[in-house]
Amino acid sequence: MTDPKQIQESVLTRLTAVIDPETNVDVVTMGLIPQLDVDADGLVRYKFRPSSPICPIAVFLALNIIHAIFEVEGVSSQEITVTDYMQADALNQLLKEEIARLVLSRT
């Protein structure tokens, strides 16, 4: 699959299986992914906004989102930006490192 729109639809469908254990609602329905774009090379760029600035499961959810997106055929890599979270800078760095690790393990 190389069509960015198809990949985007598949990513959003896959993310409906990432459930917030505190609410039992998926991250898409909760509006935790307010922006998601896919380019022609399969790079997925998106924002993740935890449910609160001090969300105790933000790291857990972000890691589950990253892993779910990599399960979608056609995804070559991803860039996540955490917003509206007290520890956003630290979490963004952690997630960038996790994505780099996962990209390396796929080659």
C-alpha positions as CSV (number, residue, x, y, z in Angstrom):
1,M,0.0,0.0,0.0
2,T,1.6,3.3,-1.1
3,D,-1.4,5.7,-1.4
4,P,-1.1,8.2,1.4
5,K,-4.9,8.5,1.8
6,Q,-5.3,4.7,2.1
7,I,-2.5,4.6,4.6
8,Q,-4.1,7.4,6.6
9,E,-7.4,5.6,6.7
10,S,-5.7,2.3,7.7
11,V,-3.8,4.1,10.5
12,L,-7.0,5.7,11.9
13,T,-8.8,2.3,11.7
14,R,-5.9,0.7,13.5
15,L,-5.8,3.4,16.2
16,T,-9.4,2.6,17.1
17,A,-8.0,-0.5,18.8
18,V,-5.8,1.6,21.1
19,I,-8.0,1.9,24.1
20,D,-7.5,4.3,27.0
21,P,-7.9,1.9,30.0
22,E,-9.3,4.7,32.2
23,T,-12.2,5.4,29.9
24,N,-12.4,2.2,27.8
25,V,-12.7,4.5,24.7
26,D,-10.3,4.5,21.8
27,V,-7.8,7.3,21.2
28,V,-9.5,8.4,18.0
29,T,-13.0,8.7,19.4
30,M,-11.5,10.6,22.4
31,G,-9.9,13.1,20.1
32,L,-6.4,12.4,21.3
33,I,-5.0,12.4,17.8
34,P,-6.2,15.9,16.5
35,Q,-3.9,15.9,13.5
36,L,-2.6,13.1,11.3
37,D,-1.0,13.3,7.9
38,V,0.8,10.8,5.7
39,D,3.3,11.7,2.9
40,A,4.0,9.8,-0.3
41,D,6.9,7.9,1.3
42,G,4.7,6.5,4.1
43,L,5.9,8.9,6.8
44,V,3.1,9.5,9.3
45,R,3.2,12.8,11.1
46,Y,0.7,13.3,13.9
47,K,-0.1,15.1,17.2
48,F,-1.0,13.3,20.4
49,R,-2.8,15.3,23.0
50,P,-3.2,13.4,26.3
51,S,-6.6,13.7,28.0
52,S,-5.1,16.1,30.6
53,P,-1.8,18.0,31.1
54,I,-0.9,15.5,33.9
55,C,-2.3,12.4,32.3
56,P,-0.8,9.4,34.3
57,I,-1.0,7.1,31.3
58,A,0.4,9.4,28.6
59,V,3.6,7.4,28.1
60,F,1.6,4.2,28.0
61,L,-0.8,5.5,25.4
62,A,1.9,7.2,23.2
63,L,3.9,3.9,23.1
64,N,0.8,1.9,22.2
65,I,0.0,4.4,19.4
66,I,3.5,4.2,18.0
67,H,3.4,0.5,17.9
68,A,-0.1,0.3,16.4
69,I,0.9,2.7,13.6
70,F,4.0,0.6,12.7
71,E,1.6,-2.4,12.2
72,V,0.0,-0.6,9.3
73,E,1.2,-1.7,5.9
74,G,2.9,1.1,4.0
75,V,4.1,3.0,7.1
76,S,7.8,3.7,6.7
77,S,8.3,5.9,9.8
78,Q,6.5,8.3,12.0
79,E,6.8,11.6,13.8
80,I,4.8,12.2,16.9
81,T,4.4,15.5,18.6
82,V,2.9,15.5,22.1
83,T,1.0,18.6,22.9
84,D,-0.8,20.1,26.0
85,Y,1.1,17.9,28.4
86,M,3.2,19.0,31.3
87,Q,6.2,16.8,30.4
88,A,5.8,17.2,26.6
89,D,9.5,17.9,25.9
90,A,10.8,14.9,27.8
91,L,8.1,12.6,26.3
92,N,8.7,13.8,22.8
93,Q,12.4,13.0,23.2
94,L,11.6,9.5,24.6
95,L,9.2,8.8,21.8
96,K,11.6,10.0,19.1
97,E,14.2,7.6,20.5
98,E,11.6,4.7,20.5
99,I,10.7,5.4,16.9
100,A,14.3,5.4,15.8
101,R,14.8,2.1,17.6
102,L,11.8,0.6,15.9
103,V,12.8,1.9,12.5
104,L,16.2,0.3,12.9
105,S,14.7,-3.0,14.0
106,R,12.6,-3.1,10.9
107,T,15.5,-3.0,8.5
